[in-house]
Each structure stands twice: as structure tokens, then as C-alpha cells.
Amino acid sequence: MKWKQQLFGMKAYKPGKPIEEVKKLFGLDEVVKLASNENPFGSSPKVKQFLQKDESNHAIYPDGYAQNLRTSLANFYGVDENEIILGNGSDDLIAIITRALLYPGVNTVMADLSFSQYWHNAEIEGAEIRKVPLKNGVHDLEAMLEAIDENTSVVWVCNPNNPTGTIVSDEALSAFLAKVPKDVFIVLDEAYVEYINDASYKDTLHYFRDYPNLILLRTFSKAYGLASFRVGYGIAQPDVIAKLDPVRAPFNNTILSQQVAQIALQDQEYIASCREANEIGKKQFVEFCEQHGLNYFPSQTNFVMFEVKAPSNVVFEEMMKRGFIIRSGAALGLEGYIRVTIGTEAQNARFLQLLEEVLNEQGVLA
Ligand SMILES: Cc1ncc(COP(=O)(O)O)c(C=O)c1O
């Protein structure tokens, strides 16, 4: 068969082991997943109330234009409805962007380490991938500029960055945006934007007005606690949306997804309370790292990536046996580190207690 050559040797995205499987495997009653940066508190209670009395007709197709959610997002951000594209998660939007703009002969520039879906999708489209190392865990925007040439089609800025959790300064970002050639498409992926707590952070929404070659990506999967519903969105100028929309599958958000996202968006008090709780959890991790002399990246997200001074996969396995699923740094490209989603205060305390035990066993803290 006439498969795309680049598919040979490619592997599907490998999600962490599901909770039920880990329970069975290690005979555990309780397993906590701190691997995919979901909101440990779930979604707004208003979403749960709605779901209990939902009577929508699931036999009919959803509104492919997601009119109600679109209007809510447009009002929330003060943008026009034709400046929004909805995705089945922002993963879907990343795939749509790569499908629209990447092909053999062009290249795409991204940070290393950053979110895997950028290069995974670029590889499928047969584009050349240019990875630019982070500088102290932060996007090196100057080096990324240097990596751009006349064949560059898309540049990805993950802000805050997954897996390091760091942000770029507004100064560095605005200087970068001004220098990127006008025919290079800039993706500003802000999946964790609601968690940012750095006083120097300046809202980036306005950038799409100045730059017709820029899209902002945001999602309901993280702070909004709706990862299973798969809703992400992009904000860009109408010409960009009009180019991307034909690539989008016609009914890429379900009826329920559109409804719950709209309800969750209205409950900003809930988002603020999750951000506060996240800060408390973040402190628990930071204190642990400082107490034990472990390097960590200053996180502006709901996860922390830090040093364990032991083989990442061993720590990952040992924590799994003890009922915590995390991400091994080895799988993310940074051996000797782990990435852990910030859980509830009690989950974090238990996690850190068990981690201390594991690191003692490994001779790290002795
Ligand atoms: C930086 C970043 N972008 C995008 C996504 C995709 O999120 P979703 O497809 O659930 O919206 C993730 C998920 O982990 C992420 O970390």
C-alpha cells in the first residue's frame, strides 16, 4: 500500500497506564494519577449539576459551528465570533494547523523540550523539524529566531511550557513576535494560561490583533477540569480562521462538550479558587525540592518538573507501585527528572512522603 513514508517507524502517543490497570497490577485500592496535568478538583460544580439533569437529544449531530459556546467565548474575550476556531481539544487544533501549513519541503521550529504533539504531527506531514534547546528551562526565543529561514512555515511557542512549566517574559515575547517574518505562522500555545501567577506576566490576547500570522491556543482540559470532554479553541484574525476551518472535521465538539464548556467558562470564581489551591500545592513541591537540594523549574502551571538525582524510570516505577502515576523525565527528554501534576494538598503531602522514601532507598537523600 502507498503509506506515507514518514509513518514507518512512528509510534502512537503513549498515554500513562490507566488507574484501573495500575490498581490491578500492584493490588492497590487507591491510585492517584498525577501524570497528565488535569485539574485534581475536577470541573465547576455547576457542570455537575447540569450533567445530572441533561436531557439533550444525543441522536442528532451537534452544532458544527458551536454557536452558543462561540458566542460565550467571544463575549468573554471581547473578540468577534469569526476570530475563534473550536477544536476537539487543542490537540485537534495542533493537527489542523500542521495539516494546513506543513508538508515536505518546509520546516517547523519549536523548543526542545516542549509539547510532543508539535513534532509528532509535523513528522506525519513530512516537514523538517527544527528543535531549539531551552535555556535554563525557558524558550530561547533568540535562538529560535535564528533557526527560522525562508522555508520555515510554523513556529511553536508553548507558554507556559510543557514540560518545564516556565514562561517567557513579555519583553522577550514581544521582541520575538516583531522579528518573526510575516510569512511564518506563530502558534502561541497557552494550555495552562489560567494557572499563571507571575505578577510580571502580561495578557497575550492583544497580540493576535497586531500579528495576522499568529494564533493563540487555549483549552478547557486543564484549569477548567474538562479534559474528557475535549474542547480547545484558537483565537486569530478572521483570515487565519477562514483558512483553518475547512481543515476541521465538521462536528468536532459534541453537544455535551459544547454545553459544559460554556457553563464552566461562566464560573470564573471556580477557576480563581483552583489557581489559589494550585499555588498552595506548588509550594509543597518547591519546599520539598529546596529542603533536599533538588533542582526544579519555576512553574507557572499545575505541574512541576524537578530533579530526583536517580534514574527517572526507576522513580516512576517505584511511585507507581506506591499508587502514584507520574511522568518520567526519560520519556520527556530529561533524564534524572520527573514531572508531577500538582494534586490536592493531601495528595501532594502523601506523594512527597512516599517520594522521600523512594529517594532514600535510591541513596539520594542519605
Ligand atoms: C502545552 C499543551 N498544549 C496542548 C495540550 C493538549 O490539550 P487538549 O488537547 O486536552 O486541549 C496539552 C495537553 O497536555 C499541553 O500540555
PDBQT file of the ligand as one rigid body, heavy atoms in Angstrom, charges set to zero:
ROOT
HETATM    1  C1  LIG A 401       1.066  22.543  26.081  1.00  0.00    +0.000 C 
HETATM    2  C2  LIG A 401      -0.117  21.723  25.728  1.00  0.00    +0.000 A 
HETATM    3  N1  LIG A 401      -0.819  22.022  24.642  1.00  0.00    +0.000 NA
HETATM    4  C3  LIG A 401      -1.901  21.320  24.295  1.00  0.00    +0.000 A 
HETATM    5  C4  LIG A 401      -2.316  20.242  25.041  1.00  0.00    +0.000 A 
HETATM    6  C5  LIG A 401      -3.496  19.464  24.568  1.00  0.00    +0.000 C 
HETATM    7  O1  LIG A 401      -4.579  19.639  25.395  1.00  0.00    +0.000 OA
HETATM    8  P1  LIG A 401      -6.045  19.295  24.958  1.00  0.00    +0.000 P 
HETATM    9  O2  LIG A 401      -5.993  18.606  23.625  1.00  0.00    +0.000 OA
HETATM   10  O3  LIG A 401      -6.583  18.424  26.014  1.00  0.00    +0.000 OA
HETATM   11  O4  LIG A 401      -6.744  20.622  24.851  1.00  0.00    +0.000 OA
HETATM   12  C6  LIG A 401      -1.626  19.885  26.194  1.00  0.00    +0.000 A 
HETATM   13  C7  LIG A 401      -2.030  18.719  26.993  1.00  0.00    +0.000 C 
HETATM   14  O5  LIG A 401      -1.315  18.193  27.797  1.00  0.00    +0.000 OA
HETATM   15  C8  LIG A 401      -0.493  20.647  26.554  1.00  0.00    +0.000 A 
HETATM   16  O6  LIG A 401       0.235  20.352  27.640  1.00  0.00    +0.000 OA
ENDROOT
TORSDOF 0
